[in-house]
Amino acid sequence: MKQAEKFKTSIGGQALIEGVMMRGPEVTSMAVRLPGGEIDVETWETRGASKKWYKKAPFVRGIFNMLDSLVMGYTCLMRSAAKSGMEEEEPTKFELWLSKALGKSITTIVSVVAVVLGAALAIGLFVALPVFLVGLLGGAVTSPIVKSLIEGLVKIILFILYLALVSRMSEIRRVFEYHGAEHKTIACYEAGEELTVENVRIRTRFHLRCGTSFLLIVLVISILTFSVVTWSSLWMRILLKLLMLPLVVGIAYEIIKYAGRHDNPLTRAVSAPGLWLQRLTTNEPDDSQIEVAIASMLPVIPGEKGADEW
């Protein structure tokens, strides 16, 4: 596949368990390396290809597109775990009893529990904990602005520490290698080069529209936005922050969308911290992982030239 010139594509992806998901304007594809060594490729029509108004309206579309991406990403992650052989272990007696008692499969139960625990961890670690830590300062700091800045700094430090810790896990390290393969493949396609292992291998593993960069922008915007939220009650502050989260996500989405389309000193400055943080969330892939990313990318490239231009 040879493009006439360099351009920016709207195609985005996600690293999976031994695989990569790519989402194009018309087709979404998931490629997974099976236990036997072959690559399994599954494709389907991109959900929401004909978007409704709330997925197009500025500052509104961000939260809906993010939720859509989270649902799709988690679904593909669980499917890749099953395909790659991670769920081949025999269920325990307790798991069998729980499955029978609830009338649901073990996979469904694990998925629900994982979502609930993940949401609780995110809220506790990045919303509640920074508020309580700053609350421990008591009367030592009285300025709401200063308190918000300290809270934001704590939040960013916790985020970086969390990424640094999970990146040391062997399973997560492989996922981050597939993350690098995903970015390299998209970069090769945007450079107008044929999608071969040799061409993809030399490309950068950092990308402006990465989810890591988006999360960091969300954290920075939240520092500014939440500076107007009351500190009179810690619980009220936590509640108001949760209610304002869609606004923060909406603003962050527009910023990263603009930065992905333009190349100037402002967008480079905005993108730089996120690109640096991707050193934690992407690793250099091997050739077999690049093969999987290419297999996932090829089916989503539209036949009409320019149909996926960002």
Order of alpha helices (4+ residues) and beta strands (2+ residues): beta-beta-beta-beta-alpha-alpha-alpha-alpha-alpha-alpha-alpha-alpha-alpha-alpha-alpha
